C-alpha cells in the first residue's frame, strides 16, 4: 500500500469513527462512554446552528418556531357563516363538551326569540353531571365488588372517579333527564369556574366510599344493603355539590327582552319544560361520527364507561373515513347547522390577543431543530401522542369553489383569545387533528343511517381509540 493510501485510510477511519461506534452499539443496550463521545461529535456547531441556539436560548420556543408564512393567511373572512351572539368561558374546568353542546343550541334560541344574546346555565347541568358520575362510579365498584383491587377496570375507575370531562352523549342524556335553565337562574360562581379543589375532595371521598362498600361485601352484606349505604354516601356528594355550586332549581320564572326592546310576560317553567318549549331540538336526531384509523371504517364502536350515567348506554359512534367525516360536517355547516366537534386542540394552535388559529405548520419545530417530528394520525393515536382533548363548535366555512379552505370555530375560552373568542381552523388542520363530529341525521346518507342500527363493538376504556373519552 502506498503512503498516500495509508494516510487516506487513517483519515477515513477517523471521520467514520463516531458513526461506526454508534452503529456498533452496546451489547446490553446502555450508552457506553465511547458512544457518548460519538454522539457529541455528531453535533457540529456551525454559524447557522449557533444562530439557532442563540435564538432558542433568548426567546420562548413557540416564538422562534412561529411560521410567518402561515400567519399571513390567517384572516377571519368566511363565505358561509352561522350567526350567533356572545362568547362563553369554561374558565378552569373541563366542561368544553358541555359548553360546545349548549353552543350548538344557543343560536336556535337567539333566532327564535330575536334576542341580542342568550346563555344557558352550565353550572346547573354541571351539578347534575357530577352527581350522576358519582353514582356511576359507586355502582361500577359495587358491580365489581368481587374483583381484585389491581383488576385493570378497577384500576381505571380508581383513576377516573369524578372527571369534569365528558362526551356528546353525556350532554344529551343530562338534558333529557334534567332539562336546562337560563344562566341567570343558576349563574356561574367561583367554584363552578375552578373545580379542581372541591372536585378533588369528592374524588377522594368516593374512593373512600368504594373501599367501604367492598368491605361491607366481604362481611356478607347483600346488594340491597350496599345500595342503601350508597344512597347515604350520595347525600354527602349532594351536600358538597350544593355548597359549592348552589342548589339547582326545580322551577323558575323566565322573561326576556328582544332586540327591538319588547319585554315578554313572565312565565313559570320547570327545567324540562323550558327545554321542550324554548329550545325544542330533538337531540336523539344527532349522530356522532369518528375518524380513527386505528380501527376499521364502516363499523359501530362503543367504549366501556363512556357515559355519564349508570342507567344509560355507552356512547355509540360510527367510525368513518376523514373524507366522509368532512363531507357530513360540510353539508351541515353550509345549511346553517352548527357542528359539535372533538379535536386535539393542543397541537399546532396559536393564540394571542386578537389571534386564534389552528393551522398545521404554524410552528416549524423541524426547521428549528433540523429534526423530523412528523407522525401520521394513526401513529399519534396508537402511541397516545394524539387524542381528542377539547370540544368546540364549527360556525362557518370559507369555500373555494366546492372545496373548504378554512373553518370558523366558536370556542369556550372567553374573548381574550381569538377574534373576540372566534377562531380560524385550516382545512389541513381539520384532516390532521379533528377526531369526531356530531351531525344531524338529515345530512347523512342512508347507508350510514343503516350502519347506526348495527351492534357496536365494545372496547375497553383504555383503548387508544378513546383514550381521552372523559376529557379533562
Residue pairs with C-beta under 8 A, 6 or more apart in sequence:
1 9
17 38
17 41
18 37
18 38
18 39
18 41
18 42
19 38
19 42
21 34
21 35
21 37
21 38
22 35
22 38
22 39
22 42
25 35
26 32
26 35
31 39
45 53
52 368
55 64
56 64
56 368
61 365
61 368
62 350
62 363
64 368
65 363
65 364
65 365
65 367
65 368
66 350
66 362
66 363
66 364
67 361
67 362
67 363
67 364
70 359
70 361
70 362
71 350
71 357
71 362
74 355
74 357
74 359
74 424
75 424
76 408
76 419
76 422
76 424
77 398
78 396
78 397
78 398
78 406
78 408
79 397
79 398
79 399
80 333
80 334
80 396
80 397
80 398
80 399
81 395
81 396
81 408
82 107
82 333
82 336
82 337
82 338
82 395
82 396
83 107
83 110
83 111
84 103
84 106
84 107
84 110
84 338
84 395
84 410
85 106
85 110
85 115
85 116
85 117
85 118
86 106
86 117
86 118
86 119
87 410
87 411
87 412
87 414
87 415
87 420
87 421
87 422
88 99
88 102
88 103
88 119
88 122
88 412
88 414
89 412
89 413
89 414
89 415
90 96
90 98
90 99
90 122
90 412
90 413
91 188
91 192
91 193
91 194
91 414
92 193
92 194
92 195
92 196
93 126
93 164
93 192
93 193
93 194
93 195
94 163
94 164
94 165
94 195
94 471
94 472
95 122
95 126
95 164
95 166
95 412
96 165
96 390
96 391
96 392
96 412
96 471
97 165
97 166
97 167
97 168
97 170
97 171
97 342
97 391
97 471
98 122
98 125
98 126
98 129
98 166
98 170
98 171
98 174
99 122
99 391
99 412
100 340
100 341
100 391
100 392
100 393
100 412
101 168
101 171
101 172
101 175
101 340
101 391
102 119
102 120
102 122
102 180
103 338
103 340
103 392
103 393
103 410
103 412
104 338
104 339
104 340
104 393
104 438
105 120
105 279
105 281
106 118
106 119
106 120
107 338
108 279
108 280
108 281
109 115
109 118
109 278
109 279
110 117
110 118
112 278
113 256
113 258
113 264
113 278
114 258
114 259
114 260
115 256
115 258
115 259
116 258
116 259
118 182
118 256
119 182
119 183
120 180
120 181
120 182
120 183
121 180
121 181
121 182
121 183
121 184
121 185
121 186
121 187
122 183
122 188
122 192
123 183
123 186
123 187
123 188
123 189
123 192
123 245
123 246
124 178
124 180
124 181
124 185
124 186
124 248
124 249
124 271
125 171
125 174
125 175
125 178
125 180
126 192
126 195
126 245
127 186
127 241
127 242
127 245
127 246
127 248
128 174
128 177
128 178
128 248
129 166
129 170
129 174
129 308
130 162
130 199
130 202
130 237
130 241
131 234
131 237
131 238
131 241
132 174
132 308
132 309
132 310
133 161
133 162
133 163
133 308
134 161
134 162
134 202
134 206
134 234
134 237
135 230
135 234
135 309
135 310
136 305
136 307
136 308
136 309
136 310
137 157
137 161
137 162
137 206
137 210
138 206
138 209
138 210
138 213
138 230
138 233
138 234
139 230
139 310
140 153
140 157
140 305
140 310
141 154
141 157
141 210
141 213
141 214
142 213
142 223
142 226
142 227
142 230
144 151
144 153
144 154
144 157
145 213
145 214
145 217
145 226
146 217
147 153
147 154
148 154
152 460
152 462
153 304
153 460
153 461
156 305
156 461
156 462
157 210
157 305
158 207
160 305
160 461
160 470
161 202
161 203
161 206
161 207
161 210
162 199
162 202
162 203
162 206
163 470
163 471
163 472
164 195
164 199
164 471
164 472
165 468
165 469
165 470
165 471
165 472
166 308
166 470
166 471
167 288
167 306
167 307
167 308
167 315
167 469
167 470
167 471
168 286
168 288
168 315
168 340
168 391
168 438
169 288
169 306
169 307
169 308
169 312
169 313
169 314
169 315
169 316
170 307
170 308
170 309
170 315
171 283
172 283
172 284
172 286
173 307
173 308
173 309
173 312
174 308
174 309
175 275
175 283
176 283
177 309
178 248
178 271
178 272
179 270
179 271
179 272
179 273
179 274
179 275
179 276
180 271
180 274
180 275
180 279
181 248
181 249
181 252
181 271
181 274
182 254
182 274
185 249
185 252
185 254
186 245
186 246
186 248
186 249
189 245
189 246
191 198
191 244
191 245
192 244
192 245
198 240
198 244
201 240
202 237
202 240
202 241
205 233
205 236
205 237
205 240
206 233
206 237
209 230
209 233
212 229
213 226
213 229
213 230
216 225
216 226
216 229
217 226
248 271
249 271
250 270
250 271
251 268
251 269
251 270
251 271
252 268
252 269
252 271
252 274
253 266
253 267
253 268
253 269
254 266
254 267
254 269
254 274
254 278
255 263
255 264
255 265
255 266
255 267
256 263
256 264
257 263
257 264
258 264
269 277
269 278
285 440
285 441
285 442
286 340
286 438
286 439
286 440
286 441
287 318
287 438
287 439
287 440
287 441
287 444
287 448
287 452
288 315
288 316
288 317
288 318
288 436
288 437
288 438
289 317
289 318
289 319
289 320
289 324
289 325
289 328
289 436
289 437
289 438
289 439
290 301
290 317
290 318
290 319
290 320
290 325
290 435
290 436
290 465
291 319
291 320
291 321
291 322
291 324
291 325
291 377
291 434
291 435
291 436
292 319
292 381
292 435
292 465
293 376
293 377
293 378
293 381
294 378
294 381
294 382
294 464
294 465
295 301
295 319
295 457
295 465
296 319
297 319
297 320
297 321
297 324
298 319
298 320
298 451
299 318
299 319
299 451
299 454
299 457
300 316
300 317
300 318
300 319
300 451
300 452
300 454
300 455
300 456
300 457
301 316
301 317
301 319
301 456
301 457
301 458
301 459
301 465
302 313
302 314
302 315
302 316
302 317
302 456
302 457
302 458
302 459
303 314
303 315
303 458
303 459
303 460
303 461
303 463
303 465
303 466
303 469
304 314
304 458
304 459
304 460
304 461
305 314
305 461
305 469
305 470
306 314
306 315
306 461
306 466
306 469
306 470
307 313
307 314
307 315
314 456
314 458
315 469
316 452
316 456
317 436
317 456
318 448
318 451
318 452
320 328
320 448
322 377
322 431
324 448
325 434
325 436
325 437
326 404
326 430
326 431
328 437
328 439
328 443
328 444
328 448
329 339
329 341
329 394
329 437
329 439
330 397
330 404
331 439
331 443
332 338
332 339
332 439
332 440
332 443
333 339
333 394
333 395
333 396
333 397
333 407
334 397
334 399
335 443
337 439
337 440
337 443
338 393
338 394
338 395
338 410
339 393
339 394
339 437
339 438
339 439
340 391
340 392
340 393
340 437
340 438
341 391
341 392
341 393
341 394
341 434
341 436
341 437
341 438
342 388
342 390
342 391
342 434
342 435
342 436
342 437
342 471
343 358
343 388
343 389
343 390
343 391
343 392
343 433
343 434
343 435
344 380
344 386
344 387
344 388
344 389
344 390
344 433
344 435
345 358
345 389
345 390
345 392
345 433
346 389
346 390
347 386
347 432
347 433
348 358
348 359
348 360
348 361
348 362
348 363
348 429
348 432
348 433
349 356
349 357
349 358
349 359
349 362
349 423
350 356
350 357
350 358
350 359
350 362
350 363
351 357
351 413
351 417
351 418
351 423
352 417
353 416
353 417
354 418
354 419
355 417
355 418
355 419
356 409
356 411
356 417
356 418
356 419
356 421
356 422
356 423
356 424
357 423
357 424
357 425
357 426
358 409
358 423
358 424
358 425
358 426
358 429
358 433
359 424
359 425
359 426
359 428
359 429
360 426
360 428
360 429
360 432
360 433
361 428
365 371
365 373
366 372
366 373
366 374
375 383
375 385
375 386
377 386
377 431
377 432
379 385
380 386
381 387
381 464
381 465
381 467
382 464
383 464
384 464
384 467
386 433
387 435
387 464
387 467
387 468
388 435
388 436
388 468
388 471
389 468
389 471
389 472
390 471
391 471
392 409
392 410
392 411
392 412
392 423
393 409
393 410
394 407
394 408
394 409
394 410
394 425
394 437
395 408
395 409
395 410
395 422
396 407
396 408
397 404
397 406
397 407
397 408
398 404
398 405
398 406
398 407
398 408
399 405
403 427
404 427
404 430
405 426
405 427
406 424
406 425
406 426
406 427
407 424
407 425
407 426
407 427
407 430
408 422
408 423
408 424
408 425
409 422
409 423
409 424
409 425
410 421
410 422
410 423
411 417
411 418
411 421
411 422
411 423
413 421
414 421
415 421
417 423
441 449
459 465
459 466
461 469
